[in-house]
Amino acid sequence: MKEAGYGTRPIDGLQQGDWVLVDAGDVIVHLFRQEVRDYYDLEGMWSVAEPERAAAR
């Protein structure tokens, strides 16, 4: 990011190492250890089930 001209951006959680957040301006990057990613299940949290279609009449 520095090479792309973003300078020094805040990084939170680096010392703990379970979940690191990098503020890249317009983009926020989250890096997880696999166990932490599984625990929070972000894919499941943000997924939306397709609505069931009404039976054809």
Buried (B, 14 or more C-beta within 10 A) or exposed (E): BEEEEEEEBEBEBEEEEEBBEBBEEEEEEEBBEEEBBEEEEEEEEEEEEEEEEEEEE
